Every structure is written in structure tokens, then in C-alpha cells.
Amino acid sequence: MAFTVKECRERLKIWLDAEAAIASGQSYSIDNRKLERANLSQVREQIKFWQKELAKAEARESGRGRRRVTRIVPRDL
């Protein structure tokens, strides 16, 4: 699925915010309830994914997309 530049930027920001939240504290307790945040390595994988998707979307938008060249050799039958 191809994402737009706007979608990629929004999702990348969400994951960067999640990384910052994890960095400030992995878990905390309130009364008898305990909250644990997501795994930092998984969040970083998502950040890398969205950075790559953003680069692809920007390339598509600017027309610098990946081009494929195919060589065709005609033959007599």
C-alpha cells in the first residue's frame, strides 16, 4: 500500500512521541494498577519503517521514483 507524505509524517510523529514516552519511564503504578509501555526495540523498528515509507512517498511526490529499465531483444520466429 502506498502512503501519502502527510500520512507518513503523522505516523512517524506518533512513533517518535511513543519513543519519548518510553524514554521517560518504562512503567509506572497507580494504586494497585500497573501500566507498562511498549517495547523500545519494537518502537524503533516502526520509526525506521515510517522513515523509509516517508522517503518513498516524497520520492513519488517529487517524481524521483524508482524506475525500472527492461531490455527487449526482438527475434525472428
PQR file with spaces between the fields and no chain letter, atoms N, CA, C, O and H, PARSE charges and radii, in Angstrom:
ATOM       1  N    MET     1       0.834   -1.176    0.000 -0.4000 1.5000
ATOM       2  CA   MET     1       0.000    0.000    0.000 -0.0000 2.0000
ATOM       3  C    MET     1       0.878    1.237    0.000  0.5500 1.7000
ATOM       4  O    MET     1       1.860    1.313    0.738 -0.5500 1.4000
ATOM       5  N    ALA     2       0.524    2.192   -0.819 -0.4000 1.5000
ATOM       6  CA   ALA     2       1.294    3.431   -0.894 -0.0000 2.0000
ATOM       7  C    ALA     2       0.660    4.478    0.023  0.5500 1.7000
ATOM       8  O    ALA     2      -0.536    4.756   -0.057 -0.5500 1.4000
ATOM       9  H    ALA     2      -0.274    2.130   -1.419  0.4000 1.0000
ATOM      10  N    PHE     3       1.478    5.038    0.878 -0.4000 1.5000
ATOM      11  CA   PHE     3       1.031    6.060    1.820 -0.0000 2.0000
ATOM      12  C    PHE     3       1.379    7.433    1.268  0.5500 1.7000
ATOM      13  O    PHE     3       2.329    7.575    0.498 -0.5500 1.4000
ATOM      14  H    PHE     3       2.450    4.812    0.942  0.4000 1.0000
ATOM      15  N    THR     4       0.612    8.443    1.660 -0.4000 1.5000
ATOM      16  CA   THR     4       0.933    9.804    1.259 -0.0000 2.0000
ATOM      17  C    THR     4       1.999   10.361    2.201  0.5500 1.7000
ATOM      18  O    THR     4       2.250    9.814    3.275 -0.5500 1.4000
ATOM      19  H    THR     4      -0.160    8.328    2.286  0.4000 1.0000
ATOM      20  N    VAL     5       2.610   11.444    1.780 -0.4000 1.5000
ATOM      21  CA   VAL     5       3.628   12.092    2.605 -0.0000 2.0000
ATOM      22  C    VAL     5       3.010   12.532    3.936  0.5500 1.7000
ATOM      23  O    VAL     5       3.625   12.376    4.990 -0.5500 1.4000
ATOM      24  H    VAL     5       2.407   11.888    0.908  0.4000 1.0000
ATOM      25  N    LYS     6       1.806   13.076    3.884 -0.4000 1.5000
ATOM      26  CA   LYS     6       1.138   13.543    5.102 -0.0000 2.0000
ATOM      27  C    LYS     6       0.902   12.386    6.073  0.5500 1.7000
ATOM      28  O    LYS     6       1.167   12.514    7.269 -0.5500 1.4000
ATOM      29  H    LYS     6       1.306   13.203    3.027  0.4000 1.0000
ATOM      30  N    GLU     7       0.402   11.256    5.560 -0.4000 1.5000
ATOM      31  CA   GLU     7       0.162   10.090    6.416 -0.0000 2.0000
ATOM      32  C    GLU     7       1.459    9.597    7.054  0.5500 1.7000
ATOM      33  O    GLU     7       1.493    9.277    8.242 -0.5500 1.4000
ATOM      34  H    GLU     7       0.187   11.152    4.589  0.4000 1.0000
ATOM      35  N    CYS     8       2.516    9.541    6.260 -0.4000 1.5000
ATOM      36  CA   CYS     8       3.809    9.074    6.771 -0.0000 2.0000
ATOM      37  C    CYS     8       4.336    9.990    7.864  0.5500 1.7000
ATOM      38  O    CYS     8       4.837    9.522    8.887 -0.5500 1.4000
ATOM      39  H    CYS     8       2.489    9.801    5.295  0.4000 1.0000
ATOM      40  N    ARG     9       4.225   11.284    7.649 -0.4000 1.5000
ATOM      41  CA   ARG     9       4.709   12.237    8.663 -0.0000 2.0000
ATOM      42  C    ARG     9       3.918   12.122    9.957  0.5500 1.7000
ATOM      43  O    ARG     9       4.489   12.175   11.047 -0.5500 1.4000
ATOM      44  H    ARG     9       3.819   11.664    6.818  0.4000 1.0000
ATOM      45  N    GLU    10       2.595   11.962    9.836 -0.4000 1.5000
ATOM      46  CA   GLU    10       1.754   11.834   11.030 -0.0000 2.0000
ATOM      47  C    GLU    10       2.110   10.574   11.814  0.5500 1.7000
ATOM      48  O    GLU    10       2.255   10.620   13.036 -0.5500 1.4000
ATOM      49  H    GLU    10       2.131   11.919    8.951  0.4000 1.0000
ATOM      50  N    ARG    11       2.250    9.458   11.117 -0.4000 1.5000
ATOM      51  CA   ARG    11       2.553    8.199   11.796 -0.0000 2.0000
ATOM      52  C    ARG    11       3.967    8.184   12.359  0.5500 1.7000
ATOM      53  O    ARG    11       4.204    7.633   13.434 -0.5500 1.4000
ATOM      54  H    ARG    11       2.133    9.421   10.124  0.4000 1.0000
ATOM      55  N    LEU    12       4.896    8.781   11.643 -0.4000 1.5000
ATOM      56  CA   LEU    12       6.263    8.870   12.158 -0.0000 2.0000
ATOM      57  C    LEU    12       6.277    9.698   13.438  0.5500 1.7000
ATOM      58  O    LEU    12       6.969    9.344   14.393 -0.5500 1.4000
ATOM      59  H    LEU    12       4.703    9.229   10.770  0.4000 1.0000
ATOM      60  N    LYS    13       5.526   10.791   13.471 -0.4000 1.5000
ATOM      61  CA   LYS    13       5.455   11.624   14.682 -0.0000 2.0000
ATOM      62  C    LYS    13       4.883   10.837   15.852  0.5500 1.7000
ATOM      63  O    LYS    13       5.368   10.956   16.977 -0.5500 1.4000
ATOM      64  H    LYS    13       4.964   11.078   12.696  0.4000 1.0000
ATOM      65  N    ILE    14       3.855   10.031   15.595 -0.4000 1.5000
ATOM      66  CA   ILE    14       3.258    9.214   16.654 -0.0000 2.0000
ATOM      67  C    ILE    14       4.303    8.282   17.259  0.5500 1.7000
ATOM      68  O    ILE    14       4.391    8.149   18.479 -0.5500 1.4000
ATOM      69  H    ILE    14       3.461    9.934   14.681  0.4000 1.0000
ATOM      70  N    TRP    15       5.096    7.635   16.399 -0.4000 1.5000
ATOM      71  CA   TRP    15       6.101    6.691   16.899 -0.0000 2.0000
ATOM      72  C    TRP    15       7.259    7.414   17.580  0.5500 1.7000
ATOM      73  O    TRP    15       7.831    6.886   18.533 -0.5500 1.4000
ATOM      74  H    TRP    15       5.025    7.743   15.408  0.4000 1.0000
ATOM      75  N    LEU    16       7.614    8.600   17.118 -0.4000 1.5000
ATOM      76  CA   LEU    16       8.658    9.368   17.795 -0.0000 2.0000
ATOM      77  C    LEU    16       8.183    9.819   19.177  0.5500 1.7000
ATOM      78  O    LEU    16       8.953    9.825   20.137 -0.5500 1.4000
ATOM      79  H    LEU    16       7.150    9.029   16.343  0.4000 1.0000
ATOM      80  N    ASP    17       6.900   10.196   19.265 -0.4000 1.5000
ATOM      81  CA   ASP    17       6.330   10.561   20.567 -0.0000 2.0000
ATOM      82  C    ASP    17       6.311    9.353   21.508  0.5500 1.7000
ATOM      83  O    ASP    17       6.567    9.482   22.705 -0.5500 1.4000
ATOM      84  H    ASP    17       6.274   10.191   18.485  0.4000 1.0000
ATOM      85  N    ALA    18       6.006    8.186   20.954 -0.4000 1.5000
ATOM      86  CA   ALA    18       5.992    6.963   21.760 -0.0000 2.0000
ATOM      87  C    ALA    18       7.392    6.662   22.296  0.5500 1.7000
ATOM      88  O    ALA    18       7.545    6.251   23.447 -0.5500 1.4000
ATOM      89  H    ALA    18       5.797    8.080   19.982  0.4000 1.0000
ATOM      90  N    GLU    19       8.403    6.867   21.465 -0.4000 1.5000
ATOM      91  CA   GLU    19       9.779    6.634   21.896 -0.0000 2.0000
ATOM      92  C    GLU    19      10.141    7.572   23.046  0.5500 1.7000
ATOM      93  O    GLU    19      10.790    7.167   24.009 -0.5500 1.4000
ATOM      94  H    GLU    19       8.278    7.201   20.531  0.4000 1.0000
ATOM      95  N    ALA    20       9.714    8.829   22.933 -0.4000 1.5000
ATOM      96  CA   ALA    20       9.990    9.795   24.003 -0.0000 2.0000
ATOM      97  C    ALA    20       9.282    9.409   25.297  0.5500 1.7000
ATOM      98  O    ALA    20       9.840    9.559   26.384 -0.5500 1.4000
ATOM      99  H    ALA    20       9.186    9.159   22.151  0.4000 1.0000
ATOM     100  N    ALA    21       8.057    8.915   25.180 -0.4000 1.5000
ATOM     101  CA   ALA    21       7.319    8.493   26.374 -0.0000 2.0000
ATOM     102  C    ALA    21       7.993    7.304   27.042  0.5500 1.7000
ATOM     103  O    ALA    21       8.067    7.239   28.269 -0.5500 1.4000
ATOM     104  H    ALA    21       7.603    8.794   24.297  0.4000 1.0000
ATOM     105  N    ILE    22       8.479    6.375   26.251 -0.4000 1.5000
ATOM     106  CA   ILE    22       9.164    5.202   26.799 -0.0000 2.0000
ATOM     107  C    ILE    22      10.458    5.621   27.478  0.5500 1.7000
ATOM     108  O    ILE    22      10.817    5.089   28.528 -0.5500 1.4000
ATOM     109  H    ILE    22       8.419    6.428   25.254  0.4000 1.0000
ATOM     110  N    ALA    23      11.157    6.576   26.875 -0.4000 1.5000
ATOM     111  CA   ALA    23      12.430    7.034   27.437 -0.0000 2.0000
ATOM     112  C    ALA    23      12.239    7.690   28.802  0.5500 1.7000
ATOM     113  O    ALA    23      13.139    7.656   29.642 -0.5500 1.4000
ATOM     114  H    ALA    23      10.866    7.008   26.021  0.4000 1.0000
ATOM     115  N    SER    24      11.078    8.282   29.021 -0.4000 1.5000
ATOM     116  CA   SER    24      10.848    8.944   30.303 -0.0000 2.0000
ATOM     117  C    SER    24      10.433    7.977   31.409  0.5500 1.7000
ATOM     118  O    SER    24      10.414    8.352   32.581 -0.5500 1.4000
ATOM     119  H    SER    24      10.347    8.309   28.339  0.4000 1.0000
ATOM     120  N    GLY    25      10.108    6.761   31.055 -0.4000 1.5000
ATOM     121  CA   GLY    25       9.749    5.766   32.069 -0.0000 2.0000
ATOM     122  C    GLY    25       9.075    4.574   31.430  0.5500 1.7000
ATOM     123  O    GLY    25       8.071    4.727   30.735 -0.5500 1.4000
ATOM     124  H    GLY    25      10.124    6.457   30.102  0.4000 1.0000
ATOM     125  N    GLN    26       9.610    3.394   31.655 -0.4000 1.5000
ATOM     126  CA   GLN    26       9.083    2.194   31.018 -0.0000 2.0000
ATOM     127  C    GLN    26       7.766    1.742   31.636  0.5500 1.7000
ATOM     128  O    GLN    26       6.902    1.229   30.926 -0.5500 1.4000
ATOM     129  H    GLN    26      10.426    3.269   32.220  0.4000 1.0000
ATOM     130  N    SER    27       7.593    1.921   32.940 -0.4000 1.5000
ATOM     131  CA   SER    27       6.336    1.522   33.573 -0.0000 2.0000
ATOM     132  C    SER    27       6.109    2.368   34.823  0.5500 1.7000
ATOM     133  O    SER    27       7.036    2.957   35.379 -0.5500 1.4000
ATOM     134  H    SER    27       8.295    2.338   33.518  0.4000 1.0000
ATOM     135  N    TYR    28       4.861    2.409   35.242 -0.4000 1.5000
ATOM     136  CA   TYR    28       4.546    3.100   36.480 -0.0000 2.0000
ATOM     137  C    TYR    28       3.300    2.487   37.114  0.5500 1.7000
ATOM     138  O    TYR    28       2.545    1.773   36.454 -0.5500 1.4000
ATOM     139  H    TYR    28       4.108    1.931   34.791  0.4000 1.0000
ATOM     140  N    SER    29       3.096    2.766   38.374 -0.4000 1.5000
ATOM     141  CA   SER    29       1.955    2.207   39.109 -0.0000 2.0000
ATOM     142  C    SER    29       1.126    3.318   39.730  0.5500 1.7000
ATOM     143  O    SER    29       1.651    4.335   40.183 -0.5500 1.4000
ATOM     144  H    SER    29       3.709    3.345   38.911  0.4000 1.0000
ATOM     145  N    ILE    30      -0.184    3.096   39.738 -0.4000 1.5000
ATOM     146  CA   ILE    30      -1.114    3.980   40.428 -0.0000 2.0000
ATOM     147  C    ILE    30      -2.014    3.064   41.250  0.5500 1.7000
ATOM     148  O    ILE    30      -2.743    2.240   40.698 -0.5500 1.4000
ATOM     149  H    ILE    30      -0.610    2.270   39.370  0.4000 1.0000
ATOM     150  N    ASP    31      -1.961    3.211   42.541 -0.4000 1.5000
ATOM     151  CA   ASP    31      -2.677    2.323   43.460 -0.0000 2.0000
ATOM     152  C    ASP    31      -2.280    0.875   43.158  0.5500 1.7000
ATOM     153  O    ASP    31      -1.102    0.526   43.235 -0.5500 1.4000
ATOM     154  H    ASP    31      -1.369    3.881   42.989  0.4000 1.0000
ATOM     155  N    ASN    32      -3.253    0.039   42.818 -0.4000 1.5000
ATOM     156  CA   ASN    32      -2.972   -1.366   42.519 -0.0000 2.0000
ATOM     157  C    ASN    32      -2.808   -1.634   41.031  0.5500 1.7000
ATOM     158  O    ASN    32      -2.613   -2.779   40.624 -0.5500 1.4000
ATOM     159  H    ASN    32      -4.210    0.323   42.756  0.4000 1.0000
ATOM     160  N    ARG    33      -2.884   -0.591   40.220 -0.4000 1.5000
ATOM     161  CA   ARG    33      -2.813   -0.754   38.768 -0.0000 2.0000
ATOM     162  C    ARG    33      -1.413   -0.438   38.274  0.5500 1.7000
ATOM     163  O    ARG    33      -0.765    0.495   38.748 -0.5500 1.4000
ATOM     164  H    ARG    33      -3.042    0.340   40.550  0.4000 1.0000
ATOM     165  N    LYS    34      -0.958   -1.231   37.316 -0.4000 1.5000
ATOM     166  CA   LYS    34       0.378   -1.024   36.760 -0.0000 2.0000
ATOM     167  C    LYS    34       0.274   -0.910   35.244  0.5500 1.7000
ATOM     168  O    LYS    34      -0.400   -1.710   34.595 -0.5500 1.4000
ATOM     169  H    LYS    34      -1.484   -1.989   36.931  0.4000 1.0000
ATOM     170  N    LEU    35       0.945    0.089   34.690 -0.4000 1.5000
ATOM     171  CA   LEU    35       0.965    0.303   33.250 -0.0000 2.0000
ATOM     172  C    LEU    35       2.381    0.095   32.754  0.5500 1.7000
ATOM     173  O    LEU    35       3.327    0.683   33.278 -0.5500 1.4000
ATOM     174  H    LEU    35       1.492    0.739   35.217  0.4000 1.0000
ATOM     175  N    GLU    36       2.521   -0.744   31.739 -0.4000 1.5000
ATOM     176  CA   GLU    36       3.830   -0.943   31.111 -0.0000 2.0000
ATOM     177  C    GLU    36       3.745   -0.461   29.675  0.5500 1.7000
ATOM     178  O    GLU    36       2.786   -0.750   28.959 -0.5500 1.4000
ATOM     179  H    GLU    36       1.753   -1.221   31.313  0.4000 1.0000
ATOM     180  N    ARG    37       4.739    0.260   29.281 -0.4000 1.5000
ATOM     181  CA   ARG    37       4.760    0.793   27.916 -0.0000 2.0000
ATOM     182  C    ARG    37       5.295   -0.254   26.943  0.5500 1.7000
ATOM     183  O    ARG    37       5.778   -1.311   27.349 -0.5500 1.4000
ATOM     184  H    ARG    37       5.517    0.495   29.862  0.4000 1.0000
ATOM     185  N    ALA    38       5.199    0.058   25.661 -0.4000 1.5000
ATOM     186  CA   ALA    38       5.636   -0.861   24.614 -0.0000 2.0000
ATOM     187  C    ALA    38       7.139   -1.086   24.658  0.5500 1.7000
ATOM     188  O    ALA    38       7.877   -0.332   25.293 -0.5500 1.4000
ATOM     189  H    ALA    38       4.807    0.917   25.331  0.4000 1.0000
ATOM     190  N    ASN    39       7.571   -2.113   23.988 -0.4000 1.5000
ATOM     191  CA   ASN    39       8.978   -2.461   23.895 -0.0000 2.0000
ATOM     192  C    ASN    39       9.710   -1.424   23.038  0.5500 1.7000
ATOM     193  O    ASN    39       9.286   -1.136   21.919 -0.5500 1.4000
ATOM     194  H    ASN    39       6.972   -2.725   23.473  0.4000 1.0000
ATOM     195  N    LEU    40      10.787   -0.871   23.549 -0.4000 1.5000
ATOM     196  CA   LEU    40      11.517    0.178   22.850 -0.0000 2.0000
ATOM     197  C    LEU    40      12.063   -0.296   21.502  0.5500 1.7000
ATOM     198  O    LEU    40      12.056    0.466   20.536 -0.5500 1.4000
ATOM     199  H    LEU    40      11.132   -1.105   24.459  0.4000 1.0000
ATOM     200  N    SER    41      12.528   -1.525   21.425 -0.4000 1.5000
ATOM     201  CA   SER    41      13.074   -2.025   20.155 -0.0000 2.0000
ATOM     202  C    SER    41      11.987   -2.110   19.083  0.5500 1.7000
ATOM     203  O    SER    41      12.257   -1.843   17.912 -0.5500 1.4000
ATOM     204  H    SER    41      12.534   -2.145   22.210  0.4000 1.0000
ATOM     205  N    GLN    42      10.767   -2.476   19.466 -0.4000 1.5000
ATOM     206  CA   GLN    42       9.665   -2.523   18.511 -0.0000 2.0000
ATOM     207  C    GLN    42       9.300   -1.117   18.029  0.5500 1.7000
ATOM     208  O    GLN    42       8.997   -0.911   16.853 -0.5500 1.4000
ATOM     209  H    GLN    42      10.548   -2.693   20.417  0.4000 1.0000
ATOM     210  N    VAL    43       9.334   -0.173   18.938 -0.4000 1.5000
ATOM     211  CA   VAL    43       9.030    1.215   18.563 -0.0000 2.0000
ATOM     212  C    VAL    43      10.088    1.729   17.593  0.5500 1.7000
ATOM     213  O    VAL    43       9.756    2.402   16.617 -0.5500 1.4000
ATOM     214  H    VAL    43       9.581   -0.341   19.892  0.4000 1.0000
ATOM     215  N    ARG    44      11.344    1.423   17.847 -0.4000 1.5000
ATOM     216  CA   ARG    44      12.411    1.875   16.950 -0.0000 2.0000
ATOM     217  C    ARG    44      12.306    1.228   15.576  0.5500 1.7000
ATOM     218  O    ARG    44      12.628    1.863   14.573 -0.5500 1.4000
ATOM     219  H    ARG    44      11.613    0.877   18.640  0.4000 1.0000
ATOM     220  N    GLU    45      11.859   -0.030   15.513 -0.4000 1.5000
ATOM     221  CA   GLU    45      11.634   -0.679   14.220 -0.0000 2.0000
ATOM     222  C    GLU    45      10.552    0.063   13.437  0.5500 1.7000
ATOM     223  O    GLU    45      10.677    0.268   12.230 -0.5500 1.4000
ATOM     224  H    GLU    45      11.597   -0.546   16.328  0.4000 1.0000
ATOM     225  N    GLN    46       9.490    0.461   14.137 -0.4000 1.5000
ATOM     226  CA   GLN    46       8.417    1.207   13.488 -0.0000 2.0000
ATOM     227  C    GLN    46       8.895    2.576   13.015  0.5500 1.7000
ATOM     228  O    GLN    46       8.475    3.045   11.957 -0.5500 1.4000
ATOM     229  H    GLN    46       9.389    0.295   15.117  0.4000 1.0000
ATOM     230  N    ILE    47       9.757    3.214   13.776 -0.4000 1.5000
ATOM     231  CA   ILE    47      10.309    4.509   13.368 -0.0000 2.0000
ATOM     232  C    ILE    47      11.104    4.345   12.077  0.5500 1.7000
ATOM     233  O    ILE    47      10.952    5.141   11.151 -0.5500 1.4000
ATOM     234  H    ILE    47      10.098    2.833   14.635  0.4000 1.0000
ATOM     235  N    LYS    48      11.946    3.322   12.011 -0.4000 1.5000
ATOM     236  CA   LYS    48      12.718    3.069   10.783 -0.0000 2.0000
ATOM     237  C    LYS    48      11.792    2.800    9.611  0.5500 1.7000
ATOM     238  O    LYS    48      12.014    3.304    8.510 -0.5500 1.4000
ATOM     239  H    LYS    48      12.069    2.676   12.764  0.4000 1.0000
ATOM     240  N    PHE    49      10.742    1.997    9.845 -0.4000 1.5000
ATOM     241  CA   PHE    49       9.778    1.681    8.791 -0.0000 2.0000
ATOM     242  C    PHE    49       9.142    2.952    8.244  0.5500 1.7000
ATOM     243  O    PHE    49       9.084    3.146    7.029 -0.5500 1.4000
ATOM     244  H    PHE    49      10.561    1.588   10.740  0.4000 1.0000
ATOM     245  N    TRP    50       8.665    3.820    9.136 -0.4000 1.5000
ATOM     246  CA   TRP    50       7.981    5.034    8.689 -0.0000 2.0000
ATOM     247  C    TRP    50       8.936    6.043    8.070  0.5500 1.7000
ATOM     248  O    TRP    50       8.530    6.828    7.213 -0.5500 1.4000
ATOM     249  H    TRP    50       8.712    3.662   10.123  0.4000 1.0000
ATOM     250  N    GLN    51      10.197    6.037    8.490 -0.4000 1.5000
ATOM     251  CA   GLN    51      11.183    6.896    7.827 -0.0000 2.0000
ATOM     252  C    GLN    51      11.389    6.453    6.384  0.5500 1.7000
ATOM     253  O    GLN    51      11.485    7.283    5.480 -0.5500 1.4000
ATOM     254  H    GLN    51      10.526    5.400    9.186  0.4000 1.0000
ATOM     255  N    LYS    52      11.456    5.144    6.173 -0.4000 1.5000
ATOM     256  CA   LYS    52      11.611    4.615    4.806 -0.0000 2.0000
ATOM     257  C    LYS    52      10.372    4.900    3.966  0.5500 1.7000
ATOM     258  O    LYS    52      10.478    5.288    2.803 -0.5500 1.4000
ATOM     259  H    LYS    52      11.378    4.470    6.908  0.4000 1.0000
ATOM     260  N    GLU    53       9.192    4.704    4.563 -0.4000 1.5000
ATOM     261  CA   GLU    53       7.952    4.981    3.834 -0.0000 2.0000
ATOM     262  C    GLU    53       7.837    6.460    3.482  0.5500 1.7000
ATOM     263  O    GLU    53       7.359    6.804    2.401 -0.5500 1.4000
ATOM     264  H    GLU    53       9.106    4.389    5.508  0.4000 1.0000
ATOM     265  N    LEU    54       8.268    7.328    4.377 -0.4000 1.5000
ATOM     266  CA   LEU    54       8.251    8.765    4.112 -0.0000 2.0000
ATOM     267  C    LEU    54       9.182    9.100    2.949  0.5500 1.7000
ATOM     268  O    LEU    54       8.822    9.891    2.077 -0.5500 1.4000
ATOM     269  H    LEU    54       8.657    7.048    5.255  0.4000 1.0000
ATOM     270  N    ALA    55      10.365    8.509    2.930 -0.4000 1.5000
ATOM     271  CA   ALA    55      11.310    8.752    1.838 -0.0000 2.0000
ATOM     272  C    ALA    55      10.714    8.288    0.507  0.5500 1.7000
ATOM     273  O    ALA    55      10.848    8.977   -0.504 -0.5500 1.4000
ATOM     274  H    ALA    55      10.657    7.867    3.638  0.4000 1.0000
ATOM     275  N    LYS    56      10.060    7.129    0.502 -0.4000 1.5000
ATOM     276  CA   LYS    56       9.422    6.629   -0.723 -0.0000 2.0000
ATOM     277  C    LYS    56       8.313    7.567   -1.187  0.5500 1.7000
ATOM     278  O    LYS    56       8.212    7.883   -2.372 -0.5500 1.4000
ATOM     279  H    LYS    56       9.951    6.569    1.323  0.4000 1.0000
ATOM     280  N    ALA    57       7.480    8.009   -0.241 -0.4000 1.5000
ATOM     281  CA   ALA    57       6.361    8.892   -0.580 -0.0000 2.0000
ATOM     282  C    ALA    57       6.864   10.228   -1.122  0.5500 1.7000
ATOM     283  O    ALA    57       6.304   10.766   -2.078 -0.5500 1.4000
ATOM     284  H    ALA    57       7.562    7.752    0.722  0.4000 1.0000
ATOM     285  N    GLU    58       7.922   10.761   -0.510 -0.4000 1.5000
ATOM     286  CA   GLU    58       8.487   12.021   -1.002 -0.0000 2.0000
ATOM     287  C    GLU    58       9.090   11.841   -2.390  0.5500 1.7000
ATOM     288  O    GLU    58       9.003   12.741   -3.226 -0.5500 1.4000
ATOM     289  H    GLU    58       8.377   10.325    0.267  0.4000 1.0000
ATOM     290  N    ALA    59       9.695   10.693   -2.640 -0.4000 1.5000
ATOM     291  CA   ALA    59      10.271   10.423   -3.958 -0.0000 2.0000
ATOM     292  C    ALA    59       9.166   10.325   -5.012  0.5500 1.7000
ATOM     293  O    ALA    59       9.305   10.851   -6.116 -0.5500 1.4000
ATOM     294  H    ALA    59       9.766    9.962   -1.961  0.4000 1.0000
ATOM     295  N    ARG    60       8.071    9.648   -4.663 -0.4000 1.5000
ATOM     296  CA   ARG    60       6.942    9.536   -5.599 -0.0000 2.0000
ATOM     297  C    ARG    60       6.349   10.902   -5.888  0.5500 1.7000
ATOM     298  O    ARG    60       6.035   11.225   -7.034 -0.5500 1.4000
ATOM     299  H    ARG    60       7.958    9.221   -3.766  0.4000 1.0000
ATOM     300  N    GLU    61       6.198   11.700   -4.842 -0.4000 1.5000
ATOM     301  CA   GLU    61       5.581   13.014   -4.984 -0.0000 2.0000
ATOM     302  C    GLU    61       6.429   13.952   -5.836  0.5500 1.7000
ATOM     303  O    GLU    61       5.893   14.764   -6.589 -0.5500 1.4000
ATOM     304  H    GLU    61       6.453   11.437   -3.912  0.4000 1.0000
ATOM     305  N    SER    62       7.734   13.843   -5.720 -0.4000 1.5000
ATOM     306  CA   SER    62       8.613   14.739   -6.468 -0.0000 2.0000
ATOM     307  C    SER    62       8.973   14.198   -7.849  0.5500 1.7000
ATOM     308  O    SER    62       9.637   14.879   -8.631 -0.5500 1.4000
ATOM     309  H    SER    62       8.169   13.183   -5.108  0.4000 1.0000
ATOM     310  N    GLY    63       8.537   12.971   -8.152 -0.4000 1.5000
ATOM     311  CA   GLY    63       8.828   12.396   -9.460 -0.0000 2.0000
ATOM     312  C    GLY    63      10.175   11.717   -9.544  0.5500 1.7000
ATOM     313  O    GLY    63      10.608   11.342  -10.634 -0.5500 1.4000
ATOM     314  H    GLY    63       7.998   12.418   -7.517  0.4000 1.0000
ATOM     315  N    ARG    64      10.850   11.548   -8.416 -0.4000 1.5000
ATOM     316  CA   ARG    64      12.151   10.894   -8.413 -0.0000 2.0000
ATOM     317  C    ARG    64      12.014    9.408   -8.100  0.5500 1.7000
ATOM     318  O    ARG    64      12.957    8.784   -7.613 -0.5500 1.4000
ATOM     319  H    ARG    64      10.498   11.853   -7.531  0.4000 1.0000
ATOM     320  N    GLY    65      10.868    8.854   -8.373 -0.4000 1.5000
ATOM     321  CA   GLY    65      10.607    7.459   -8.029 -0.0000 2.0000
ATOM     322  C    GLY    65      11.573    6.499   -8.704  0.5500 1.7000
ATOM     323  O    GLY    65      12.296    6.850   -9.636 -0.5500 1.4000
ATOM     324  H    GLY    65      10.102    9.361   -8.769  0.4000 1.0000
ATOM     325  N    ARG    66      11.554    5.316   -8.213 -0.4000 1.5000
ATOM     326  CA   ARG    66      12.423    4.273   -8.749 -0.0000 2.0000
ATOM     327  C    ARG    66      11.946    3.890  -10.136  0.5500 1.7000
ATOM     328  O    ARG    66      10.755    3.652  -10.338 -0.5500 1.4000
ATOM     329  H    ARG    66      10.967    5.030   -7.456  0.4000 1.0000
ATOM     330  N    ARG    67      12.846    3.827  -11.082 -0.4000 1.5000
ATOM     331  CA   ARG    67      12.478    3.468  -12.446 -0.0000 2.0000
ATOM     332  C    ARG    67      13.123    2.146  -12.806  0.5500 1.7000
ATOM     333  O    ARG    67      14.269    1.875  -12.447 -0.5500 1.4000
ATOM     334  H    ARG    67      13.814    4.021  -10.918  0.4000 1.0000
ATOM     335  N    ARG    68      12.381    1.341  -13.509 -0.4000 1.5000
ATOM     336  CA   ARG    68      12.869    0.040  -13.917 -0.0000 2.0000
ATOM     337  C    ARG    68      13.127    0.058  -15.418  0.5500 1.7000
ATOM     338  O    ARG    68      12.287    0.512  -16.195 -0.5500 1.4000
ATOM     339  H    ARG    68      11.450    1.561  -13.800  0.4000 1.0000
ATOM     340  N    VAL    69      14.280   -0.433  -15.817 -0.4000 1.5000
ATOM     341  CA   VAL    69      14.640   -0.499  -17.219 -0.0000 2.0000
ATOM     342  C    VAL    69      14.639   -1.970  -17.625  0.5500 1.7000
ATOM     343  O    VAL    69      15.225   -2.819  -16.953 -0.5500 1.4000
ATOM     344  H    VAL    69      14.963   -0.802  -15.186  0.4000 1.0000
ATOM     345  N    THR    70      13.971   -2.248  -18.735 -0.4000 1.5000
ATOM     346  CA   THR    70      13.917   -3.619  -19.242 -0.0000 2.0000
ATOM     347  C    THR    70      14.484   -3.641  -20.647  0.5500 1.7000
ATOM     348  O    THR    70      14.194   -2.764  -21.460 -0.5500 1.4000
ATOM     349  H    THR    70      13.495   -1.559  -19.281  0.4000 1.0000
ATOM     350  N    ARG    71      15.273   -4.624  -20.917 -0.4000 1.5000
ATOM     351  CA   ARG    71      15.869   -4.758  -22.251 -0.0000 2.0000
ATOM     352  C    ARG    71      15.086   -5.813  -23.021  0.5500 1.7000
ATOM     353  O    ARG    71      14.861   -6.919  -22.530 -0.5500 1.4000
ATOM     354  H    ARG    71      15.508   -5.336  -20.256  0.4000 1.0000
ATOM     355  N    ILE    72      14.679   -5.462  -24.219 -0.4000 1.5000
ATOM     356  CA   ILE    72      13.926   -6.378  -25.057 -0.0000 2.0000
ATOM     357  C    ILE    72      14.729   -6.654  -26.304  0.5500 1.7000
ATOM     358  O    ILE    72      15.207   -5.725  -26.957 -0.5500 1.4000
ATOM     359  H    ILE    72      14.862   -4.564  -24.619  0.4000 1.0000
ATOM     360  N    VAL    73      14.884   -7.923  -26.644 -0.4000 1.5000
ATOM     361  CA   VAL    73      15.623   -8.323  -27.853 -0.0000 2.0000
ATOM     362  C    VAL    73      14.634   -9.013  -28.796  0.5500 1.7000
ATOM     363  O    VAL    73      14.166  -10.115  -28.510 -0.5500 1.4000
ATOM     364  H    VAL    73      14.497   -8.677  -26.114  0.4000 1.0000
ATOM     365  N    PRO    74      14.318   -8.363  -29.919 -0.5600 1.5000
ATOM     366  CA   PRO    74      13.391   -8.994  -30.870  0.2800 2.0000
ATOM     367  C    PRO    74      14.075  -10.163  -31.587  0.5500 1.7000
ATOM     368  O    PRO    74      15.258  -10.093  -31.921 -0.5500 1.4000
ATOM     369  N    ARG    75      13.326  -11.221  -31.815 -0.4000 1.5000
ATOM     370  CA   ARG    75      13.856  -12.389  -32.518 -0.0000 2.0000
ATOM     371  C    ARG    75      12.894  -12.820  -33.586  0.5500 1.7000
ATOM     372  O    ARG    75      11.679  -12.704  -33.427 -0.5500 1.4000
ATOM     373  H    ARG    75      12.365  -11.278  -31.544  0.4000 1.0000
ATOM     374  N    ASP    76      13.433  -13.319  -34.675 -0.4000 1.5000
ATOM     375  CA   ASP    76      12.600  -13.863  -35.762 -0.0000 2.0000
ATOM     376  C    ASP    76      12.183  -15.279  -35.390  0.5500 1.7000
ATOM     377  O    ASP    76      12.979  -16.049  -34.853 -0.5500 1.4000
ATOM     378  H    ASP    76      14.421  -13.413  -34.804  0.4000 1.0000
ATOM     379  N    LEU    77      10.962  -15.605  -35.673 -0.4000 1.5000
ATOM     380  CA   LEU    77      10.482  -16.959  -35.398 -0.0000 2.0000
ATOM     381  C    LEU    77      10.513  -17.812  -36.612  0.5500 1.7000
ATOM     382  O    LEU    77      10.141  -18.984  -36.553 -0.5500 1.4000
ATOM     383  H    LEU    77      10.316  -14.979  -36.109  0.4000 1.0000
